[in-house]
Amino acid sequence: MSMQINECNQDGIEVGLSIGSNLGNRLEHLRAAVRAIMWADGLTVTALSPVYETEPVGVKPEHRDMPYLNAVVLLETHLPLDILSETIHGIEKDLGRVRTTDRFAPRTIDIDILYAGRTISHAKDLTLPHPRWAQRRFVLQPLADLRPNVQIPGSSLTVAEHLAALPIGSEAVHQIPQTLES
């Protein structure tokens, strides 16, 4: 079940974050990320998706048996996008994220900015919307739980339509009974 925390204020922009973990206590890592996002200056969490266990995508063979827990967090912010990105990277670092040359390496926490309002950006440090959001069931399913009828900038389809268009069996995604609430 998704959790609506409060409504978005029209003065800020809605931001969709994808959060995931496949190392250690995965659920606690997600919950810690949500707490850190809630405590961060300039961010107001408005909704939390259910949590899904998912197959890792694009990983080396030795990491195929390390499933992720994934969810989506919606928030409102007035922060400039570069500050938002720095804030999210700071949260990842504080929670033990180690960046390596292998972008699919196992991690305690991974937080991706999926979209920020109607912004389209191809900046060196931030591409919006996320370039692979529409290809990933582990992003689309929890996002569809919260915003099925939203059209992400640059797309003519809704989130639910993108989800329906994914090939059957493209990734195993199973909702778990636990929630992001601690």
Secondary structure, 3 states (H helix, E strand, C coil): CCEECCCCCCCCEEEEEEEEECCCCHHHHHHHHHHHHHHCCCEEEEEECCCEEECCCCCCHHHCCCCEEEEEEEEEECCCHHHHHHHHHHHHHHCCCCCCCCCCCCCCCEEEEEEECCCCEECCCCEECCCCHHHCHHHHHHHHHHCCCCCCCCCCCCHHHHHHHCCCCCCCEEECCCCCCC
